[in-house]
Amino acid sequence: MEKVINCFKRNPEAVARLICFPWAGGGSLHYARWGNLLSSVEVFAVKLPGRESRTKEPFAQSMQQIVDEVIDVLLPLLKEKPFALFGHSFGAYTSFAVADALKKLHNLQPVHIFLSGVSAPYSEIRIKAPKRSDLSDDDFLKWLTSIGGTPPELLGNPEVMERFLPVLKADLHVVENYRFFSAGVTNQTIHSCPALLRVLTERTTCLMIYKPGKTSHQEISPLGCSTGLISTSRSLEMKNTS
């Protein structure tokens, strides 16, 4: 399991598990540290091929490859106790795809899905967006600079970019080719567990909460990413210990 999952603090007494999926180009360390902060939730962070201790492995070529690997490793543990999924950006899509496969193939669902910084996987805007992963490194870097979100000191560091761009482009390739609905099918069942989608904008945080049969949306005051995400994890802890 250690090849695919990073867990800083194993907790056999935990009432639930939180499975975290990295953003595009990201790794597992940031999320794995959450395990030191949550006393009643065991935190597992997914390690994808091509980074961290798996740098010698080729990048994942499809969402299905990621889903199959994660489920193959985690399925026995997910059957033991309640679990939730969290993903930011690219990680939101991978967590959603894993949840979809768990439901369809194993009749298993998380108690909650936390999604951050993405549009819906079936959004026409996402599906029709131009593909960027095939751009040259120079054009890709220009596009990356134009959309913001990456510190200028990193964008201006050739050594960092030489290592970072291949990972980022590989993850983007997976997302660009991911489709939630099968071709010609538009009535597939979506998850019946609650889902929270948090989208950070420049001035506000849009918070959308989905529960079976009901969706709510509201704007709340800005939150720093790390604080907001930890708060989300703590809400899972409080929910399962109440």
C-alpha positions as CSV (number, residue, x, y, z in Angstrom):
1,M,0.0,0.0,0.0
2,E,2.9,2.4,0.7
3,K,3.7,2.7,-3.0
4,V,0.3,4.3,-3.7
5,I,-0.8,5.7,-0.3
6,N,1.0,8.1,2.1
7,C,-0.1,8.0,5.7
8,F,1.9,9.8,8.3
9,K,-0.1,8.6,11.3
10,R,-1.9,5.2,11.3
11,N,-4.9,5.3,13.6
12,P,-6.7,2.0,14.1
13,E,-9.2,3.7,16.5
14,A,-10.3,6.3,13.9
15,V,-14.0,6.5,13.4
16,A,-13.5,7.3,9.7
17,R,-10.9,7.7,6.9
18,L,-10.3,10.7,4.7
19,I,-8.7,9.9,1.3
20,C,-7.0,12.9,-0.3
21,F,-6.1,13.3,-4.0
22,P,-3.4,15.7,-5.2
23,W,-3.9,18.8,-7.4
24,A,-2.3,18.8,-10.9
25,G,1.5,18.4,-10.6
26,G,1.1,17.9,-6.8
27,G,2.1,15.2,-4.4
28,S,0.9,13.6,-1.2
29,L,2.9,15.2,1.5
30,H,0.7,18.3,2.1
31,Y,-2.4,16.2,2.7
32,A,-0.6,13.4,4.6
33,R,0.3,16.0,7.3
34,W,-3.4,16.4,8.1
35,G,-3.2,13.1,9.9
36,N,-1.2,14.8,12.6
37,L,-4.0,17.3,13.2
38,L,-7.1,15.1,13.2
39,S,-7.4,12.8,16.2
40,S,-10.4,10.7,15.1
41,V,-9.9,10.6,11.3
42,E,-7.2,8.6,9.6
43,V,-5.8,10.5,6.6
44,F,-4.6,8.7,3.5
45,A,-3.0,10.7,0.7
46,V,-2.7,9.3,-2.8
47,K,0.7,9.1,-4.5
48,L,0.5,9.1,-8.3
49,P,3.1,7.6,-10.6
50,G,5.8,9.9,-11.9
51,R,6.5,11.9,-8.7
52,E,7.8,11.6,-5.1
53,S,9.0,8.0,-4.5
54,R,7.5,7.0,-7.8
55,T,9.5,9.3,-10.0
56,K,11.0,6.5,-12.1
57,E,7.5,5.3,-13.1
58,P,5.8,6.7,-16.2
59,F,2.9,9.1,-15.7
60,A,-0.7,7.8,-15.7
61,Q,-2.1,7.9,-19.2
62,S,-5.8,7.9,-18.3
63,M,-8.2,8.5,-15.4
64,Q,-9.1,4.8,-15.5
65,Q,-5.5,3.8,-14.8
66,I,-5.6,6.0,-11.6
67,V,-9.0,4.7,-10.5
68,D,-8.0,1.1,-11.0
69,E,-4.8,1.5,-9.0
70,V,-6.3,3.4,-6.1
71,I,-9.3,1.0,-5.7
72,D,-7.1,-2.1,-6.0
73,V,-5.1,-0.8,-3.0
74,L,-7.8,0.7,-0.9
75,L,-10.9,-1.4,-1.4
76,P,-10.3,-3.7,1.6
77,L,-9.8,-0.7,3.9
78,L,-12.8,1.2,2.5
79,K,-15.0,-1.7,3.5
80,E,-13.9,-1.5,7.1
81,K,-15.3,1.8,8.2
82,P,-16.9,5.1,6.9
83,F,-14.7,7.1,4.6
84,A,-14.8,10.4,2.8
85,L,-12.9,11.7,-0.3
86,F,-11.3,15.0,-0.8
87,G,-9.6,16.5,-3.9
88,H,-8.6,19.9,-5.1
89,S,-8.5,20.8,-8.8
90,F,-7.2,17.8,-10.7
91,G,-7.7,15.8,-7.4
92,A,-11.3,16.7,-7.4
93,Y,-11.8,14.9,-10.7
94,T,-9.8,11.8,-9.6
95,S,-11.7,11.6,-6.3
96,F,-15.0,11.9,-8.2
97,A,-14.0,9.2,-10.7
98,V,-12.9,6.9,-7.8
99,A,-16.3,7.5,-6.1
100,D,-18.1,6.7,-9.3
101,A,-16.3,3.4,-9.8
102,L,-16.7,2.4,-6.2
103,K,-20.5,2.8,-6.5
104,K,-20.9,1.2,-9.9
105,L,-18.5,-1.8,-9.3
106,H,-18.7,-2.4,-5.6
107,N,-21.9,-0.7,-4.4
108,L,-19.8,1.3,-2.0
109,Q,-20.1,5.0,-1.3
110,P,-18.3,7.6,0.8
111,V,-20.1,9.4,3.6
112,H,-19.1,12.7,1.9
113,I,-17.2,14.0,-1.1
114,F,-15.2,17.3,-0.7
115,L,-14.4,18.9,-4.1
116,S,-12.4,22.1,-4.5
117,G,-11.6,24.4,-7.4
118,V,-13.3,22.7,-10.3
119,S,-16.3,22.7,-12.6
120,A,-18.6,19.7,-12.7
121,P,-17.0,16.7,-14.6
122,Y,-19.9,16.8,-17.1
123,S,-19.7,20.6,-17.6
124,E,-19.9,21.5,-21.3
125,I,-17.5,24.4,-20.6
126,R,-14.9,21.9,-19.3
127,I,-15.5,19.4,-22.1
128,K,-15.3,22.0,-24.8
129,A,-12.3,23.8,-23.4
130,P,-9.2,23.8,-25.7
131,K,-6.7,21.1,-24.9
132,R,-3.5,22.6,-23.4
133,S,-1.5,19.5,-22.6
134,D,-0.2,19.1,-26.2
135,L,1.2,22.6,-26.3
136,S,5.0,23.2,-26.5
137,D,6.6,23.9,-23.2
138,D,7.0,27.6,-24.1
139,D,3.4,28.0,-25.1
140,F,2.2,26.0,-22.1
141,L,4.3,28.2,-19.8
142,K,2.7,31.3,-21.3
143,W,-0.8,29.9,-20.8
144,L,0.1,28.9,-17.2
145,T,1.3,32.4,-16.5
146,S,-1.8,34.0,-18.0
147,I,-4.3,32.0,-15.8
148,G,-2.4,32.9,-12.6
149,G,-2.2,30.7,-9.5
150,T,1.4,29.7,-9.8
151,P,4.0,31.8,-7.9
152,P,6.1,34.0,-10.3
153,E,9.3,32.9,-8.6
154,L,8.5,29.3,-9.7
155,L,7.5,30.3,-13.2
156,G,10.7,32.2,-13.6
157,N,12.9,29.3,-12.4
158,P,14.0,27.2,-15.4
159,E,15.2,24.3,-13.2
160,V,11.9,24.1,-11.3
161,M,9.9,24.3,-14.5
162,E,12.0,21.6,-16.2
163,R,10.8,19.2,-13.4
164,F,7.3,20.6,-12.9
165,L,6.0,21.0,-16.5
166,P,6.1,17.3,-17.5
167,V,4.1,16.3,-14.4
168,L,1.6,19.1,-14.8
169,K,1.1,18.4,-18.5
170,A,0.6,14.7,-17.8
171,D,-2.1,15.4,-15.2
172,L,-3.8,17.9,-17.5
173,H,-3.8,15.3,-20.3
174,V,-5.7,12.9,-18.0
175,V,-8.3,15.5,-17.1
176,E,-8.8,16.7,-20.7
177,N,-9.6,13.2,-21.8
178,Y,-11.8,12.3,-18.8
179,R,-15.5,11.9,-19.5
180,F,-18.0,11.2,-16.8
181,F,-20.9,10.2,-19.1
182,S,-20.4,7.4,-21.6
183,A,-20.9,8.3,-25.2
184,G,-24.5,8.8,-26.0
185,V,-25.6,8.3,-22.4
186,T,-26.9,11.2,-20.3
187,N,-29.0,9.6,-17.6
188,Q,-26.3,7.9,-15.5
189,T,-26.9,8.0,-11.8
190,I,-24.7,10.5,-9.9
191,H,-23.7,9.8,-6.3
192,S,-26.3,9.9,-3.6
193,C,-23.9,10.9,-0.8
194,P,-23.6,14.6,0.2
195,A,-21.0,16.6,-1.7
196,L,-19.4,19.9,-0.9
197,L,-17.8,22.0,-3.7
198,R,-15.7,24.9,-2.7
199,V,-14.5,27.3,-5.4
200,L,-12.1,30.0,-4.3
201,T,-12.3,33.3,-6.3
202,E,-10.4,36.5,-5.9
203,R,-13.0,38.1,-3.6
204,T,-15.3,35.4,-2.4
205,T,-15.5,31.7,-1.7
206,C,-18.4,30.1,-3.5
207,L,-19.7,27.2,-1.4
208,M,-22.1,24.7,-2.9
209,I,-23.5,21.8,-0.9
210,Y,-25.2,18.9,-2.6
211,K,-27.4,16.5,-0.8
212,P,-29.7,13.9,-2.5
213,G,-32.6,15.9,-4.0
214,K,-31.3,19.3,-2.8
215,T,-28.5,21.7,-3.8
216,S,-27.7,24.9,-2.0
217,H,-25.3,27.7,-3.0
218,Q,-23.9,30.6,-1.1
219,E,-21.0,33.1,-1.0
220,I,-18.9,33.3,2.1
221,S,-16.0,35.4,3.1
222,P,-12.5,34.5,1.7
223,L,-10.5,31.9,3.4
224,G,-6.9,31.0,2.9
225,C,-6.6,27.7,1.1
226,S,-4.8,25.7,3.9
227,T,-7.1,27.0,6.6
228,G,-10.2,26.3,4.6
229,L,-9.2,22.8,3.7
230,I,-8.2,21.9,7.2
231,S,-11.5,23.3,8.4
232,T,-13.3,21.0,5.9
233,S,-11.4,18.0,7.3
234,R,-12.2,19.0,10.9
235,S,-15.9,19.1,9.9
236,L,-15.7,15.5,9.0
237,E,-14.1,14.7,12.3
238,M,-16.8,16.5,14.2
239,K,-19.5,14.9,12.1
240,N,-18.3,11.4,12.9
241,T,-17.7,11.9,16.6
242,S,-21.0,13.6,17.4
